[in-house]
Structures are given as structure tokens and as C-alpha cells.
Amino acid sequence: MNLSCIVIDDEPLAVRQMESYISRVPFLKRLQSFDNAVDARQWLAEGNSVDIIFVDINMPELTGVDFVRGLDNYHLVIFTTAYSEFAVEGFKLDAIDYLLKPFSFATFEHAVNKAHSVAELLALRNEANSEQRLPIGEQSSDRECISIRADHKTTLVRYSNIIYLESAGEYIRLHLADGTKLVTLFRMKNMESELPSDRFIRVHRSFIVNTEHITGYTKGRVFLTGDDYVPIGENYKESFSATVEKLG
């Protein structure tokens, strides 16, 4: 899977280094390089499309963070900067990675490989969802699934088979009713938006549970099918209580 990219950085040396690194990755195709985010924003507004955006954070007139906040469509974003204090702000925007200058080609390659994996996952999920769309009147909950990229293949997982999901750094572990576990590269926030909100509820920053598999609860725990349990985060207690009242 080939991916197009652009580079946005106000430092000429940094741009040249990025262009050199990009040329060494077979699946990357650089479309443009910009020395400011304003021109890049205009280029996108003219109808140009791109898969990956490499963007510096600390730039005059329009910062990389503000540039990404203003994007109309989802893009794979990799931030580059010499200032580590911007890392948290960058990841709040669901960036694929954050490269602290100066960085090696190995570090760059690791980041673009992650972007490639996410792009493949998104493409396969869209394809699978399209193929699995049911005729009107046959939207049975038992037949609705989500496509998960794991173990070098795409698996269609029924919602009813998911007991809970667990965040594991940059990955998510799905605990299934059939006893298996699937690990996929995905952010918890994005996964939460993919799942139907009438079946799944986030009970902790690291856990999403299927309400169909809730067997009981205490003040700080949710008990699930198969004797599993997960903690209820302080910030999620109110929404969990509201959901339980509806289930009751």
C-alpha cells in the first residue's frame, strides 16, 4: 500500500532531511514540501489530498498544532519538533507519532511503519464494512461486526462476541466470549467512536465493556461474563450509573 505525504517545516535543513528519509521508504511518495503551515493549508483547501502529513509544531504565524486542529478531514499526522514539551498536546490530536529532533532514520522508519499499519487497517475496515452491509430490515445485532486487523490478517468480530476492550499503550486488546484475545493497533478514543454506543460503554480510561456481558458491579468494579472484571474509573462512575439504570 503506497502512501502520499507532505512535509511542513520552516527549517530548510529539517525539510531536506525529511525529504531524504522519505526517499528511502519505498511506499512513501512526497507530493510537496512547505516552509509554513499557511501555504500547506491553502494547498489542501484547493482540493489536493494526501495520506500522511509530517509537520513541525513550533512555526510562526500558524503552529503545527493549530494547523492540525483546523483540518477538515482525518489525516495520518506525524509531528516533528525540537521541543519535547509539545508532545502531550500533539498526542491529544491523535497523532500517529511524535519525532523529537534530531531523530535518526530508524526512528523515522518506525513512525512511518506505524502510519502504514494504521492506513492498512482503515482501508481494510472500510472494505469489510462495505461488504458486510446488510439489506434493509436485516440489521440483526447478532450479525453486526467490526473488522479487526490482527496477526497479519483481518478478522470480522461480532459485537456480541466482545466482552471488553483493554488499552495496551498504542494497542487495544479485545477479550472475546469464545476465550480468544485479539491485539490490534488502534487508539482507545477512535475505537470508542467506532463501537455502537447503545452496546458499549467506557468505564475507565483503559477499558470499554459490552453492556450485554455485564453480570454485576460494585462501587469500583464491573463484573463480566467469564468471571472477568475491570475497574470503574472515577471520571466514568456517573455515566456508568446512568447506563446501569437504563439496563435495569
C-alpha positions in Angstrom: 0.0 0.0 0.0 1.6 3.3 -1.1 1.0 6.5 0.9 1.4 10.1 -0.3 2.9 12.6 2.1 3.8 16.3 2.5 6.4 18.0 4.7 5.8 21.2 6.6 8.7 22.8 8.4 10.2 26.3 8.5 13.8 25.0 8.8 15.3 24.3 5.4 17.8 21.7 6.8 14.9 19.8 8.5 13.0 19.8 5.2 16.0 18.4 3.3 16.5 15.7 5.9 12.8 14.7 5.8 12.9 14.6 2.0 16.0 12.3 2.2 14.4 10.0 4.7 11.1 9.8 2.7 13.0 8.9 -0.5 14.4 5.8 1.3 11.0 4.4 2.1 9.5 2.5 -0.9 5.9 3.0 0.0 6.1 6.8 0.5 5.6 9.4 -2.2 6.3 13.0 -1.4 3.9 15.4 -3.1 5.0 18.8 -1.7 7.2 20.4 0.9 6.2 23.7 2.6 8.1 26.1 4.7 5.0 27.3 6.5 1.6 25.8 7.5 -0.4 28.6 5.9 0.6 27.6 2.4 0.0 23.9 3.2 -3.5 24.7 4.4 -4.2 26.6 1.2 -2.8 23.7 -0.8 -5.3 21.3 0.9 -8.1 23.8 0.5 -7.6 23.7 -3.3 -8.7 20.1 -3.3 -5.4 18.3 -3.0 -5.4 15.2 -0.9 -2.6 13.4 1.0 -2.3 10.4 3.3 0.5 11.5 5.7 1.4 14.9 7.0 4.8 15.5 8.5 4.5 18.8 10.4 6.7 20.8 12.7 5.0 22.1 15.7 6.8 25.4 16.5 6.3 27.6 13.4 5.5 31.3 13.1 2.1 32.6 12.0 0.4 29.1 12.2 1.7 26.4 14.5 1.6 22.8 13.6 -0.9 22.1 16.3 -3.3 24.8 15.2 -2.9 23.6 11.6 -3.9 20.0 12.5 -6.8 21.3 14.6 -8.1 23.1 11.6 -8.0 20.0 9.2 -11.4 19.2 7.8 -10.7 15.5 7.1 -8.8 12.8 9.0 -5.1 12.5 8.1 -2.2 10.4 9.4 -0.2 13.1 11.2 3.4 12.7 12.4 4.7 15.7 14.4 8.3 16.8 14.3 9.8 19.3 16.7 12.8 20.1 18.8 10.6 20.9 21.9 9.6 17.9 23.9 7.0 19.9 25.9 4.7 19.9 22.9 4.4 16.1 22.9 1.3 15.9 25.1 -0.5 18.5 23.0 0.4 16.6 19.9 -0.9 13.3 21.1 -4.2 14.9 22.2 -4.8 15.3 18.4 -4.4 11.6 17.8 -1.1 11.9 16.0 0.5 8.7 14.8 3.8 9.6 16.3 5.9 12.5 17.7 9.5 12.8 16.5 11.9 14.8 18.6 14.6 16.5 16.6 17.3 15.4 15.8 16.0 11.9 15.0 17.5 9.0 13.2 16.2 7.3 10.1 15.4 4.2 12.2 13.2 6.4 14.4 11.6 7.9 11.3 11.1 4.5 9.8 9.4 3.2 12.9 6.9 6.0 12.8 6.0 5.6 9.1 5.6 1.9 9.6 3.0 2.6 12.3 1.3 5.0 9.9 1.3 2.3 7.2 -0.2 -0.2 9.6 -3.0 2.2 10.6 -3.7 3.1 6.9 -4.0 -0.6 6.0 -6.3 -1.2 9.0 -8.5 1.7 8.0 -8.7 0.6 4.4 -9.5 -3.0 5.3 -12.1 -2.0 7.8 -13.8 0.3 5.3 -13.7 -2.5 2.7 -15.0 -5.1 5.2 -17.8 -2.8 6.4 -18.9 -2.2 2.9 -19.0 -5.9 2.1 -20.8 -6.7 5.3 -23.6 -4.1 5.0 -26.9 -5.9 5.4 -30.1 -5.4 3.4 -32.7 -3.1 5.0 -34.7 -5.0 7.5 -31.9 -7.4 8.4 -29.9 -5.2 10.7 -29.7 -8.0 13.3 -27.5 -7.2 16.2 -26.0 -10.7 16.2 -24.8 -10.2 12.7 -23.2 -6.8 13.1 -19.4 -6.9 13.2 -16.3 -4.8 13.4 -13.2 -5.7 11.3 -10.0 -6.0 13.3 -6.5 -6.1 11.8 -4.5 -8.6 13.9 -1.9 -11.3 13.4 -1.3 -10.1 9.8 -5.0 -10.7 8.8 -8.4 -9.0 9.1 -10.9 -10.7 11.4 -14.6 -9.9 11.4 -15.6 -9.8 15.1 -19.3 -9.8 16.1 -20.1 -7.2 18.7 -21.9 -9.9 20.7 -18.6 -11.8 21.0 -16.7 -8.9 22.5 -16.7 -8.9 26.3 -14.5 -5.9 26.8 -11.6 -4.0 25.3 -8.4 -3.1 27.1 -5.9 -0.3 26.2 -2.3 -1.5 26.0 -0.3 1.5 25.1 -0.7 2.1 21.4 -2.6 -1.1 21.0 -6.0 -2.5 22.1 -6.6 -6.0 23.4 -10.1 -7.4 22.7 -11.3 -10.1 25.1 -13.8 -12.3 23.4 -16.5 -14.6 24.7 -15.1 -17.5 22.8 -11.9 -17.2 25.0 -9.6 -15.7 22.4 -7.9 -12.4 22.5 -7.1 -10.1 19.6 -4.5 -7.3 19.7 -4.7 -4.5 17.2 -3.0 -1.2 16.6 -5.7 1.4 17.5 -6.3 4.3 19.8 -8.9 3.9 22.5 -10.6 7.1 21.6 -11.0 6.1 18.0 -12.2 2.6 18.9 -14.8 4.1 21.3 -16.3 6.1 18.4 -16.3 3.0 16.1 -18.4 0.9 18.5 -22.2 1.3 18.9 -22.8 3.5 22.0 -26.0 1.6 22.9 -24.0 -1.6 23.5 -20.6 -0.4 24.7 -19.6 1.9 27.5 -16.3 3.2 28.6 -15.8 2.6 32.3 -12.2 3.5 32.6 -9.6 5.3 30.5 -8.2 1.9 29.7 -11.4 -0.2 29.4 -14.6 -0.4 27.3 -17.2 -3.0 28.2 -20.0 -4.6 26.3 -23.2 -3.9 28.3 -24.6 -7.3 27.2 -21.8 -9.0 29.2 -22.2 -7.1 32.5 -23.1 -9.6 35.2 -22.8 -7.4 38.2 -20.9 -4.5 39.7 -19.7 -3.0 43.0 -18.6 0.6 43.8 -15.4 0.3 41.9 -15.7 -2.8 39.6 -17.7 -4.2 36.8 -18.1 -8.0 36.7 -18.4 -9.5 33.3 -19.0 -12.9 31.5 -16.4 -15.5 32.3 -15.6 -14.2 35.8 -13.7 -11.2 34.4 -13.9 -7.8 36.0 -12.5 -4.4 35.2 -12.2 -1.2 37.3 -14.6 1.7 37.1 -12.6 5.0 36.8 -13.6 7.9 38.9 -14.4 10.1 35.9 -16.7 7.4 34.5 -18.8 6.5 37.5 -21.6 8.9 36.7 -22.1 7.7 33.1 -21.8 4.1 34.2 -24.5 4.6 36.8 -26.8 6.2 34.2 -26.2 3.3 31.8 -27.0 0.7 34.5 -30.2 2.4 35.4 -31.3 2.2 31.7 -30.4 -1.5 31.6 -32.4 -2.2 34.8 
